[in-house]
Amino acid sequence: VISGIGLVLPIYMLVIALGVGVFAGISSILARTIGEQRFKSCDRIVSSGVFLATVIALLYLILLIFFGNDLLHLLAGNQITQAALDSGKQYFYFFLPGLFLLLVFFAFAGVAQGAGLVQYFAMAMMLSTLCNIALDPLFIFGFKMGVKGAALASSISIGLALFFLSMKLKSAKMGFTLKIGFSFIRKIYINDILRIAVPQILSLAVISIGMMSLNNIVGSVSETDMNSWVLVVRMDEFI
């Protein structure tokens, strides 16, 4: 099971890279706009940023649905057992909704950062973590879903965090009322966000690609080594 979950980790890290890029782009442009007191432009920036994050998330989701199975086989190397690979596939497909929601969450987190409301971002992350801790045993053992339950618990937790953060921002005092809609989307702001986001994404994506390569190498040594590798990476993440 540990090896199977480890196969999904580089894919998750690539979502983090995409999310951090969108987060940086939205927060930077929104903070500058608020500082200049151009509040009428804020809704357009937020709507453009959320739209961009949703499009990226949908494209990534579609690619993973069609090519995820082949990607997991590539990451597994040649010494991972079929049982471990099956666990990885189960975790992967039940975590796909969470990966989509995570990218959209980063867009709203960028709004919170840009508006100086980082406490809401922190509260949403705390909520997600606590919900995940509570739901994991319920789905894994209570509903006897195993590794699928762990992935589903993570997806639900991310969804709850996204809902909480969006509701908090909607009612917050930011100098402008948060409105999101297609009528507010502007190409100029999408381009501005991408100018900041792309370098951030590329710098972090290199780490994800490196992890994919290492996964394949370690998975070609032995499954025991893969288990050890995944545990160490998790500790490294915490640090």
C-alpha positions in Angstrom: 0.0 0.0 0.0 2.8 2.4 0.9 4.5 1.8 -2.5 1.2 2.3 -4.3 0.5 5.6 -2.6 4.1 6.6 -3.3 3.4 6.4 -7.0 0.8 9.1 -6.8 3.1 11.5 -4.8 4.9 13.0 -7.8 1.6 13.6 -9.6 0.3 15.4 -6.5 3.5 17.5 -6.3 2.9 18.6 -9.9 -0.5 19.9 -8.8 1.2 21.7 -6.0 3.5 23.3 -8.5 0.6 24.4 -10.7 -1.3 25.7 -7.7 1.5 27.6 -6.2 2.1 29.4 -9.5 -1.6 30.4 -9.8 -1.5 31.4 -6.1 1.6 33.7 -6.6 0.1 35.3 -9.7 -3.3 36.1 -8.2 -2.0 37.3 -4.9 0.7 39.5 -6.4 -1.6 41.3 -8.9 -4.5 41.6 -6.4 -2.3 43.0 -3.7 -0.9 45.6 -6.1 -4.4 46.5 -7.3 -5.8 46.9 -3.8 -2.8 49.0 -2.9 -3.6 51.3 -5.8 -7.2 51.4 -4.6 -8.5 50.2 -8.0 -11.2 48.2 -6.4 -13.4 47.9 -9.5 -10.7 45.8 -11.1 -10.5 43.3 -8.2 -13.5 41.2 -9.2 -12.0 40.9 -12.7 -8.7 39.7 -11.3 -10.3 37.2 -9.0 -12.7 35.9 -11.7 -9.9 35.7 -14.2 -7.7 33.8 -11.7 -10.4 31.4 -10.6 -11.3 30.7 -14.3 -7.6 30.1 -15.2 -7.2 27.7 -12.2 -10.4 25.8 -13.2 -9.2 25.5 -16.8 -5.8 24.2 -15.8 -7.4 21.8 -13.3 -9.8 20.5 -16.0 -7.0 20.0 -18.5 -4.9 18.2 -15.9 -7.8 16.1 -14.8 -8.6 15.0 -18.4 -5.0 14.1 -19.1 -4.8 12.0 -15.9 -8.1 10.2 -16.7 -6.8 9.2 -20.1 -3.1 8.7 -19.3 -3.0 8.1 -15.6 -2.8 4.3 -15.8 0.2 4.5 -18.2 1.9 7.1 -16.0 1.5 5.0 -12.9 3.1 2.0 -14.7 6.0 4.2 -15.8 6.5 5.5 -12.2 6.4 2.0 -10.8 9.6 0.7 -12.3 9.8 -3.1 -12.8 10.1 -4.5 -9.3 6.7 -3.2 -7.9 4.2 -6.0 -7.4 0.8 -5.9 -9.1 -0.9 -5.7 -5.7 1.1 -2.4 -4.9 0.3 -1.1 -8.4 -3.4 -1.9 -7.9 -3.4 0.0 -4.5 -1.8 3.0 -6.3 -4.5 3.0 -9.0 -7.3 2.8 -6.4 -5.8 5.7 -4.5 -5.1 7.7 -7.7 -8.6 7.5 -9.1 -10.4 8.3 -5.8 -8.0 11.3 -5.3 -8.6 12.8 -8.7 -11.5 15.0 -7.5 -9.3 16.2 -4.7 -6.5 17.2 -7.2 -9.0 19.2 -9.2 -10.4 21.0 -6.1 -6.9 21.6 -4.8 -6.0 23.8 -7.8 -9.1 25.8 -7.4 -8.4 26.1 -3.7 -5.0 27.6 -4.5 -6.7 30.3 -6.6 -8.9 31.4 -3.6 -5.8 31.1 -1.3 -4.2 33.6 -3.6 -7.1 36.0 -3.2 -6.8 35.6 0.6 -3.1 36.3 0.4 -3.5 39.3 -1.9 -6.2 40.8 0.3 -4.2 40.4 3.5 -6.5 37.7 4.9 -3.9 35.0 5.3 -5.7 33.9 8.5 -8.6 32.5 6.4 -6.1 30.5 4.3 -4.6 29.1 7.5 -8.0 28.3 9.0 -9.0 26.5 5.8 -5.8 24.4 5.8 -6.4 23.5 9.4 -10.0 22.5 8.7 -8.8 20.3 5.8 -6.2 18.6 8.0 -8.6 18.0 10.9 -11.3 16.7 8.6 -8.8 14.4 6.9 -7.7 13.0 10.2 -11.3 12.4 11.3 -12.5 10.9 8.0 -9.6 8.6 7.3 -10.5 6.0 9.9 -14.2 6.3 9.1 -13.7 5.5 5.4 -10.7 3.2 5.7 -12.0 1.0 8.6 -15.7 2.0 9.2 -16.7 1.7 5.5 -14.0 -0.9 4.8 -12.8 1.0 1.8 -9.1 0.7 2.5 -6.8 2.8 0.4 -9.7 4.1 -1.6 -11.2 5.5 1.6 -8.0 7.4 2.4 -8.1 9.1 -1.0 -11.8 9.9 -0.8 -11.3 11.4 2.7 -8.6 13.6 1.3 -10.8 14.7 -1.6 -13.7 15.6 0.7 -11.4 17.4 3.1 -10.0 19.6 0.3 -13.6 20.3 -0.9 -14.6 21.4 2.6 -11.6 23.7 2.8 -12.4 25.2 -0.6 -16.0 25.8 0.4 -15.0 27.3 3.8 -12.4 29.7 2.3 -14.7 30.9 -0.5 -17.5 31.6 2.0 -15.1 33.5 4.3 -13.8 35.6 1.5 -17.3 36.4 0.2 -18.3 37.8 3.6 -14.9 39.4 4.4 -14.3 43.2 4.3 -11.6 43.6 1.6 -12.5 47.0 0.2 -14.5 45.3 -2.5 -17.3 42.7 -2.5 -16.2 39.4 -4.0 -18.1 38.7 -7.1 -17.2 35.9 -9.5 -18.6 35.4 -12.9 -17.8 34.9 -16.6 -18.7 38.6 -17.3 -15.7 39.6 -15.1 -13.1 37.5 -16.9 -10.5 39.5 -18.7 -7.7 38.2 -21.0 -5.3 40.9 -19.8 -5.5 39.7 -16.2 -5.1 36.1 -17.2 -2.0 37.0 -19.1 -0.7 39.0 -16.1 -1.3 36.1 -13.8 0.5 33.7 -16.2 3.5 36.0 -16.5 4.1 35.5 -12.7 2.8 31.9 -12.5 4.7 30.2 -15.2 8.2 30.7 -13.8 7.0 29.6 -10.4 5.4 26.5 -11.9 8.5 25.6 -13.9 10.8 25.9 -10.9 8.6 23.6 -8.8 7.7 21.2 -11.7 11.4 20.3 -12.0 11.2 18.8 -8.5 8.1 16.8 -9.4 9.8 15.5 -12.6 12.9 14.6 -10.6 10.7 12.7 -8.2 9.1 10.8 -11.1 12.5 9.8 -12.3 13.6 8.7 -8.9 10.4 6.8 -8.3 11.1 4.8 -11.5 14.7 4.1 -10.4 13.9 3.1 -6.8 10.9 1.0 -8.1 13.3 -0.9 -10.3 15.4 -1.9 -7.3 12.8 -3.5 -5.0 9.4 -2.8 -3.5 11.0 -2.7 0.0 13.3 0.1 -1.2 10.2 1.9 -2.6 8.5 1.7 0.8 11.5 3.2 2.5 11.8 5.9 -0.2 8.2 6.9 0.2 8.4 7.1 4.0 11.6 9.3 3.8 9.9 11.6 1.3 6.9 12.0 3.6 9.3 13.0 6.4 11.1 15.4 4.1 7.8 17.0 3.2 7.0 17.6 6.8 10.4 19.2 7.4 
